[in-house]
Amino acid sequence: MLDIIKKSIYLGLGAASVTKEKVESLIDELIEKGQLAKEEKSKAIKEVMDKIEKEEKEIVKNIKTMVKEAADTVGVATQKDIDSLKKRVKELESKLAEK
């Protein structure tokens, strides 16, 4: 039964834009239609919200991985690279100032 609820929510709203209020509203509609018992409402809401949160984290992780791979492919300097170069420049400036 929860698979039907999840599929309805994902199809109707898209996982990224789902709010708890929207989930509650859809669950209430399913209760009104007799597709879900009132006693299952809080459990269903929690399960759906947990699933959405998990999927959002996975999406963010995948995006970060893809961005990093793309940056590595084209040779874009990372903040770590820039910080390292700044440190080296300061060290060289200090050595030159000593002479």
N, C-alpha and C positions, 0 to 999 in steps of 0.2 A: 504494500500500500504506500509506503514512503517513497518508493521509486516513482510512482505516479505523481506524487506531490513534488518531488525534486524536479522531475522532467517538466512539469507544468510551470514551475517557477523559473527554471533555466530558460525554457522556450519563451515564456511570457515576458521576462524582464531582462535576461542576460545576467550572468553571475556577477559581473563587475559593478552593476548598478543597483544591486538588491540592497534594500534597507530592511531593518527589522520590521518596520511598520508595513512595508509591502508584503513581506513574508506572512505576517500576522493576518493581513487582509486576504491574501490568497488562501491561507489555511481556514479562515472563517468562511470563505466561499465554499470550500470543500466540505466543511462541516454542515453548512446549510444544504448542500446538495446530497448529503448523506454518504459521502465518500470517505469521511473520517469521523471517528467518534470524538465528542467533546473532551473526553478524558485523555485523549492522545495529543491535544493541542500543544501544550507546553513542551512535551517531548519532541514532537514534530518540528516545532520552531527551533528548538535547540539543535537538533540534528542538522537541519537545513542550514542554519547560521554557521555551525561548526564546519560543515562541508564547504560553504562559500568562503569562509576565512582560510581554510586549508588550500583551496584552489587559488585564491588570490595570492597567497604567499608563494605558491608554486609558479604562478604567472610572473610575479616580480622576480623570482629567482631566475627563471628562464630568460627574461628580458635582460637582466644584468649580465648573464652569461653571453647572450648574443651580442650585446653592446661591447663587452670586453673582447670577444673574438673579432668583431669587426674592427675595433680600434687597433688590435694587435696586427690584423691583416694589412691595414693601410699604414701602419707605423706611427700612429698618433702617440705622442708622449703623454704618460700618465702624470698625475699630481706627484706621485712618488719620484718619478724621473726628474721632474722639474725641481722638486725640493732637494734632490741629490745634487743636481747641477748648481743650484744656488749655494749649497754648502761648499762645494768644491771651489766655486768662484770666490767666495769669502775667504777660504783658506789661502788661495793663490794671492788675493789682494793683500792679505796679512803678510805673507812671505815677501811680496814685492815692497811693501811699506817698510819692512825691516831692513832692506838693503839700501 
